[in-house]
Amino acid sequence: MNTYNTIIIGGGASGLFLAKNLAENNINTLVIEKMDSPAKKLLITGGGMCNLTRDNSSFEFLKHYDTANKFLGPSFALLSPQDTQSWFKNRGLDLITREDGKIFPKSRNAKSVLDLLLDSNYTLLNNTKVESIKKEDDFFIVNDLYKATNVVLACGGMSYPSTGSTGDGYDLARKLNHTVIDLKPGLASFKITNEDVSEIEGISLKDVTISFNDMYSNKKKIRKNTDDLIFTRIGISGPVVLDISKYAKHNQKIYLNLNCQIQKESTNKLLSTSIRHQTQLQSRLVNYLLKSLNINDDICENISKKKVNQINEKLKRWELEISLKGQLKGAMATSGGINLKEVDNKTLESKIVNNLYFCGEILDFCGDCGGYNLQACWSTAFSVSTSIKNKTK
């Protein structure tokens, strides 16, 4: 039986980052990856350019993880966004910072990040699915073939299953007596069920506000977000949707406010000529909205006050019904995961099983779009490596 100090299950961003840090401290490490090659999801992150992190302080970063911010605080104290930049630069990866604060490898190619993570003295075993983890005395036995003092579940979530994120880690954790918070899409698009928006596919709008009742909150809470939106063949997407999607529920009503695109007081003036030509909204969208209200654009000059009010109401409170069915597969991240109450936030060690650790997306957190989830992967992995290193001294 092959023996290691640490076995990491999952060769994604957090798993490989952890493995490299352990190997640099001469800790004998095995990474087990079920796919034919590691880090498939990392390679498509940020459109293949890999948005590593952002040029923000830890304090600003932690505002983007909702209630998980307190749990993640100690990990960010060990590896801040600035520390992350230094970590990669010190190992030869040149970085660039965009005007919006997003940080990428200078190559704008995620493969350069992967190559750096793979360039280390740890063992990587591809094409191997972990079927069992047993605890015998002070050791873990994995697949009845591999023995280790420490095991780390870094299996990711359930989004983009074609990259290997199929939820296997949750099943392994349950067998080790951990509970899993309900899984749902995070950073996901919305499918619209009460209207056919296919004819306005591709139309994008700036500064649209989405709002809805937070069905997961014990108190009556309105979730609201303002950012850019794009219509897809079956629904809506864009930053305004992605960052608020983790709070949405299946078959829920949401409301769009498009008034940022048109001055509220100018509707009558616009109608006196032609909405199509006067509004900042694209003509296809104007036609769609008028048709939905049974208004003929050719007769806008003589439109009634009632119809004007209907248009105003549509612009500021466009009611849509959404479906989340099947959306987890296409989501950028998973909301839900290993119950944080069962994990020590200072070490990321299980409170139930000694020497069992967790890092990355398998944990119950979901950051906003734009480098937040990758930074959490780096920080939690670094926290685990620090814990194991301190125990190994």
C-alpha positions as CSV (number, residue, x, y, z in Angstrom):
1,M,0.0,0.0,0.0
2,N,1.4,3.4,-1.1
3,T,1.7,5.8,1.9
4,Y,1.6,9.6,1.9
5,N,1.4,12.3,4.4
6,T,-1.5,13.9,2.6
7,I,-4.0,12.8,0.0
8,I,-5.9,15.5,-1.9
9,I,-9.0,14.4,-3.6
10,G,-9.7,16.7,-6.6
11,G,-7.2,18.2,-9.0
12,G,-8.8,21.6,-9.5
13,A,-7.7,25.0,-8.6
14,S,-7.7,24.6,-4.8
15,G,-6.4,21.0,-4.9
16,L,-3.4,21.9,-7.1
17,F,-2.6,25.1,-5.2
18,L,-2.6,23.1,-1.9
19,A,-0.5,20.4,-3.4
20,K,2.1,22.8,-4.6
21,N,2.3,24.6,-1.3
22,L,2.7,21.2,0.6
23,A,5.3,20.0,-1.9
24,E,7.3,23.2,-1.4
25,N,7.5,22.3,2.3
26,N,8.6,18.7,1.5
27,I,5.4,17.1,2.5
28,N,4.7,13.9,0.6
29,T,1.5,14.5,-1.3
30,L,-0.8,12.6,-3.6
31,V,-3.5,14.3,-5.7
32,I,-6.2,12.0,-7.0
33,E,-8.2,13.4,-10.0
34,K,-11.0,11.4,-11.7
35,M,-10.7,13.2,-15.1
36,D,-8.1,12.4,-17.7
37,S,-6.3,15.7,-16.9
38,P,-6.6,18.2,-14.0
39,A,-8.1,21.6,-13.6
40,K,-10.5,21.5,-16.6
41,K,-12.7,24.1,-15.0
42,L,-9.7,26.4,-14.2
43,L,-8.9,26.4,-17.9
44,I,-12.2,27.9,-18.8
45,T,-12.4,30.4,-16.0
46,G,-12.6,34.0,-17.1
47,G,-13.3,33.0,-20.6
48,G,-10.1,31.0,-20.6
49,M,-8.0,34.0,-19.4
50,C,-8.3,33.0,-15.7
51,N,-9.3,35.9,-13.5
52,L,-7.0,35.0,-10.6
53,T,-8.1,37.6,-8.1
54,R,-8.8,41.3,-7.8
55,D,-6.8,44.3,-6.7
56,N,-8.9,44.8,-3.5
57,S,-8.2,44.5,0.2
58,S,-9.4,41.4,2.1
59,F,-11.9,43.7,3.9
60,E,-13.5,44.6,0.6
61,F,-13.3,41.1,-0.7
62,L,-15.1,39.6,2.2
63,K,-18.2,41.7,1.5
64,H,-18.8,39.5,-1.5
65,Y,-19.5,36.2,0.2
66,D,-22.6,37.1,2.1
67,T,-22.9,35.1,5.4
68,A,-19.7,33.1,4.7
69,N,-17.5,36.1,5.2
70,K,-16.9,35.4,8.9
71,F,-15.9,31.8,8.1
72,L,-13.5,32.9,5.4
73,G,-11.9,35.7,7.4
74,P,-9.0,33.6,8.9
75,S,-8.2,32.2,5.5
76,F,-8.0,35.6,4.0
77,A,-5.8,36.7,6.9
78,L,-3.3,34.0,5.9
79,L,-3.5,34.7,2.2
80,S,-4.9,38.0,1.1
81,P,-5.5,39.1,-2.5
82,Q,-2.2,41.0,-2.3
83,D,-0.5,37.9,-1.0
84,T,-1.9,35.9,-3.8
85,Q,-0.5,38.3,-6.4
86,S,2.9,38.0,-4.7
87,W,2.7,34.2,-4.5
88,F,2.2,33.9,-8.3
89,K,4.7,36.6,-9.2
90,N,7.4,35.1,-6.9
91,R,7.0,31.8,-8.9
92,G,7.5,33.5,-12.3
93,L,4.0,34.3,-13.4
94,D,3.6,37.9,-14.7
95,L,0.2,39.5,-14.0
96,I,-1.8,42.4,-15.4
97,T,-4.4,44.4,-13.6
98,R,-7.4,45.8,-15.6
99,E,-9.0,49.1,-15.0
100,D,-11.9,47.3,-13.2
101,G,-9.5,45.7,-10.8
102,K,-9.6,42.2,-12.2
103,I,-6.2,40.5,-12.3
104,F,-5.1,38.0,-15.0
105,P,-1.9,36.3,-16.0
106,K,-0.1,38.5,-18.5
107,S,-0.4,35.7,-21.1
108,R,-4.2,36.0,-20.7
109,N,-4.1,32.2,-20.9
110,A,-5.3,30.0,-18.0
111,K,-2.9,27.3,-19.1
112,S,0.1,29.4,-17.8
113,V,-1.5,29.2,-14.4
114,L,-2.0,25.5,-14.6
115,D,1.5,24.9,-15.8
116,L,2.8,26.8,-12.8
117,L,0.7,24.7,-10.4
118,L,1.8,21.4,-12.0
119,D,5.5,22.3,-11.9
120,S,6.1,20.8,-8.5
121,N,7.2,17.7,-6.6
122,Y,3.9,16.0,-5.8
123,T,2.3,12.9,-7.3
124,L,-0.7,13.4,-9.6
125,L,-2.9,10.5,-10.4
126,N,-5.4,11.1,-13.2
127,N,-8.3,8.9,-14.4
128,T,-9.0,7.7,-10.8
129,K,-12.3,8.0,-9.0
130,V,-12.3,7.8,-5.3
131,E,-14.9,5.2,-4.2
132,S,-14.1,4.9,-0.5
133,I,-12.3,6.7,2.3
134,K,-11.9,4.7,5.5
135,K,-10.4,5.8,8.8
136,E,-8.3,3.1,10.5
137,D,-6.6,4.2,13.7
138,D,-4.6,7.4,12.8
139,F,-4.7,6.8,9.1
140,F,-7.0,7.1,6.1
141,I,-7.3,4.4,3.6
142,V,-8.4,5.6,0.1
143,N,-9.8,3.0,-2.4
144,D,-8.1,0.3,-0.3
145,L,-4.8,1.3,-2.1
146,Y,-3.5,4.5,-0.6
147,K,-2.7,5.4,3.0
148,A,-2.3,8.9,4.5
149,T,-2.3,10.8,7.7
150,N,-4.3,13.6,6.2
151,V,-7.1,13.7,3.6
152,V,-8.3,16.8,1.9
153,L,-11.6,17.0,0.0
154,A,-11.1,19.6,-2.7
155,C,-13.6,18.1,-5.2
156,G,-15.4,21.3,-6.2
157,G,-19.1,21.7,-6.6
158,M,-21.6,20.5,-9.1
159,S,-21.4,23.2,-11.8
160,Y,-20.0,22.4,-15.2
161,P,-20.1,18.6,-14.7
162,S,-18.2,18.1,-18.0
163,T,-15.1,19.4,-16.2
164,G,-15.5,16.8,-13.4
165,S,-17.5,18.8,-10.9
166,T,-20.3,16.2,-10.4
167,G,-20.7,16.4,-6.6
168,D,-18.7,13.3,-5.7
169,G,-17.1,15.1,-2.8
170,Y,-20.4,15.7,-1.1
171,D,-21.1,12.0,-1.1
172,L,-17.7,11.2,0.3
173,A,-18.3,13.8,3.0
174,R,-21.7,12.4,3.9
175,K,-20.1,9.0,4.4
176,L,-17.8,10.6,6.9
177,N,-20.8,12.0,8.8
178,H,-20.7,15.5,7.4
179,T,-23.9,17.3,6.4
180,V,-24.3,19.2,3.1
181,I,-26.3,22.4,2.8
182,D,-28.8,22.3,-0.1
183,L,-27.1,22.7,-3.4
184,K,-28.4,25.3,-6.0
185,P,-27.0,27.3,-8.8
186,G,-24.6,30.1,-8.0
187,L,-23.5,32.7,-10.7
188,A,-26.2,31.3,-13.0
189,S,-28.4,32.6,-15.7
190,F,-32.2,32.8,-15.3
191,K,-34.6,30.9,-17.6
192,I,-37.8,32.9,-18.2
193,T,-41.0,30.9,-18.2
194,N,-43.8,33.4,-18.5
195,E,-42.6,35.1,-21.7
196,D,-40.8,34.1,-24.9
197,V,-37.8,36.4,-25.0
198,S,-36.1,34.6,-27.9
199,E,-36.9,37.5,-30.3
200,I,-34.8,39.9,-28.1
201,E,-31.9,37.5,-27.7
202,G,-28.6,39.3,-27.7
203,I,-29.9,42.7,-26.5
204,S,-27.7,44.1,-23.7
205,L,-28.6,46.9,-21.3
206,K,-26.5,48.8,-18.8
207,D,-27.5,49.5,-15.1
208,V,-30.6,47.4,-15.0
209,T,-32.0,46.7,-11.5
210,I,-33.3,43.2,-10.6
211,S,-35.3,42.7,-7.4
212,F,-37.2,39.9,-5.7
213,N,-38.2,38.5,-2.3
214,D,-35.5,36.4,-0.7
215,M,-37.3,33.1,-0.1
216,Y,-34.4,31.7,1.9
217,S,-34.4,34.5,4.5
218,N,-36.4,34.0,7.7
219,K,-37.2,37.7,7.6
220,K,-39.0,39.5,4.7
221,K,-36.0,40.7,2.7
222,I,-35.8,42.2,-0.7
223,R,-32.8,41.2,-2.8
224,K,-31.7,43.9,-5.2
225,N,-28.8,44.3,-7.6
226,T,-28.0,46.8,-10.4
227,D,-25.6,46.0,-13.2
228,D,-25.5,45.0,-16.9
229,L,-28.0,42.6,-18.3
230,I,-28.2,40.5,-21.6
231,F,-31.2,38.7,-23.0
232,T,-30.5,35.1,-24.0
233,R,-32.6,32.7,-26.2
234,I,-34.4,31.4,-23.1
235,G,-33.9,34.1,-20.5
236,I,-31.5,36.7,-19.0
237,S,-27.9,36.7,-18.0
238,G,-25.1,39.2,-17.3
239,P,-23.5,40.4,-14.1
240,V,-26.7,41.7,-12.6
241,V,-28.2,38.2,-12.8
242,L,-25.1,36.2,-11.9
243,D,-24.4,38.0,-8.7
244,I,-27.9,37.7,-7.4
245,S,-28.8,34.2,-8.7
246,K,-27.7,32.4,-5.5
247,Y,-30.6,34.0,-3.6
248,A,-33.2,33.0,-6.2
249,K,-35.6,30.1,-5.9
250,H,-37.2,27.9,-8.6
251,N,-40.5,29.3,-10.1
252,Q,-40.0,32.7,-8.4
253,K,-41.1,36.1,-9.6
254,I,-38.5,38.7,-10.3
255,Y,-38.8,42.4,-11.3
256,L,-36.7,44.3,-13.8
257,N,-36.3,48.1,-13.6
258,L,-35.3,49.6,-17.0
259,N,-35.8,53.2,-16.0
260,C,-32.1,53.8,-15.9
261,Q,-32.4,53.6,-19.7
262,I,-35.0,56.3,-20.0
263,Q,-35.9,59.4,-18.0
264,K,-39.0,58.7,-16.1
265,E,-40.5,62.1,-16.8
266,S,-40.0,61.9,-20.5
267,T,-42.3,59.0,-21.5
268,N,-45.1,61.4,-22.7
269,K,-42.6,63.3,-24.8
270,L,-41.2,60.1,-26.3
271,L,-44.7,58.9,-27.2
272,S,-45.6,62.1,-28.9
273,T,-43.2,61.1,-31.7
274,S,-42.1,57.5,-31.6
275,I,-40.7,55.4,-28.8
276,R,-38.7,53.4,-31.3
277,H,-36.7,56.5,-32.3
278,Q,-36.5,58.5,-29.1
279,T,-35.8,56.0,-26.3
280,Q,-32.3,54.8,-25.6
281,L,-33.7,51.2,-25.6
282,Q,-32.9,49.2,-28.7
283,S,-35.7,49.1,-31.2
284,R,-36.2,45.4,-31.0
285,L,-36.8,45.6,-27.3
286,V,-39.1,48.6,-27.7
287,N,-41.2,46.7,-30.2
288,Y,-41.3,43.7,-27.9
289,L,-42.4,45.8,-24.9
290,L,-45.1,47.5,-27.0
291,K,-46.4,44.3,-28.4
292,S,-46.6,42.8,-24.9
293,L,-48.9,45.6,-23.9
294,N,-50.9,45.4,-27.2
295,I,-49.8,48.9,-28.2
296,N,-49.2,49.8,-31.9
297,D,-46.1,52.0,-32.2
298,D,-47.6,53.7,-35.2
299,I,-50.4,55.3,-33.0
300,C,-48.2,56.3,-30.1
301,E,-49.0,60.0,-30.9
302,N,-52.6,59.5,-29.8
303,I,-51.9,57.1,-27.0
304,S,-54.1,57.2,-23.9
305,K,-53.0,58.1,-20.4
306,K,-53.8,54.6,-19.3
307,K,-51.4,53.1,-21.9
308,V,-48.7,55.6,-20.9
309,N,-49.0,54.4,-17.3
310,Q,-48.8,50.8,-18.5
311,I,-45.6,51.6,-20.3
312,N,-44.2,53.4,-17.3
313,E,-45.1,50.5,-15.1
314,K,-43.5,48.0,-17.5
315,L,-40.3,50.0,-17.6
316,K,-39.9,50.2,-13.8
317,R,-41.4,46.9,-12.8
318,W,-41.3,44.3,-15.5
319,E,-42.5,41.1,-13.9
320,L,-40.9,37.8,-15.0
321,E,-41.0,34.3,-13.7
322,I,-37.9,32.2,-13.6
323,S,-36.9,28.6,-13.6
324,L,-33.8,27.2,-12.1
325,K,-34.4,23.7,-13.3
326,G,-31.2,22.3,-14.9
327,Q,-29.4,25.6,-14.3
328,L,-26.9,24.1,-11.9
329,K,-25.1,22.3,-14.7
330,G,-24.5,25.6,-16.5
331,A,-23.8,27.7,-13.4
332,M,-20.3,29.2,-12.9
333,A,-20.4,28.1,-9.2
334,T,-22.3,26.1,-6.7
335,S,-24.2,27.7,-3.8
336,G,-24.4,25.4,-0.8
337,G,-22.0,22.7,0.2
338,I,-20.2,21.3,3.3
339,N,-21.9,22.8,6.4
340,L,-19.5,25.4,7.7
341,K,-20.5,24.8,11.3
342,E,-18.7,21.4,11.0
343,V,-15.4,22.9,9.9
344,D,-12.8,24.8,12.0
345,N,-12.5,28.1,10.1
346,K,-8.9,28.7,11.4
347,T,-7.6,25.4,10.1
348,L,-10.3,24.1,7.8
349,E,-10.1,20.8,9.6
350,S,-13.2,18.8,10.2
351,K,-14.7,19.1,13.7
352,I,-16.0,15.5,13.2
353,V,-13.1,13.6,11.8
354,N,-9.5,14.4,12.8
355,N,-7.1,15.2,10.0
356,L,-9.9,15.5,7.4
357,Y,-9.8,18.9,5.7
358,F,-11.8,20.9,3.1
359,C,-10.9,23.6,0.7
360,G,-12.4,25.4,-2.3
361,E,-15.9,25.2,-3.8
362,I,-17.0,22.1,-1.9
363,L,-17.5,24.4,1.1
364,D,-20.8,26.3,1.6
365,F,-19.8,29.6,0.2
366,C,-20.5,31.3,-3.2
367,G,-18.7,34.6,-4.0
368,D,-19.8,37.2,-6.6
369,C,-18.6,37.1,-10.2
370,G,-15.2,38.4,-11.1
371,G,-12.4,36.6,-9.3
372,Y,-14.0,36.2,-5.9
373,N,-14.5,32.4,-6.0
374,L,-11.0,31.7,-7.2
375,Q,-9.5,33.9,-4.5
376,A,-11.5,31.9,-1.9
377,C,-10.0,28.7,-3.5
378,W,-6.5,30.0,-3.1
379,S,-7.0,31.3,0.4
380,T,-8.8,28.2,1.8
381,A,-6.2,25.9,0.2
382,F,-3.4,28.0,1.7
383,S,-5.1,27.7,5.1
384,V,-5.1,23.9,4.8
385,S,-1.5,23.8,3.8
386,T,-0.5,26.0,6.8
387,S,-2.5,23.7,9.1
388,I,-0.9,20.5,7.8
389,K,2.6,22.1,7.7
390,N,2.3,23.1,11.4
391,K,1.2,19.6,12.3
392,T,4.0,18.0,10.4
393,K,6.8,20.0,12.1
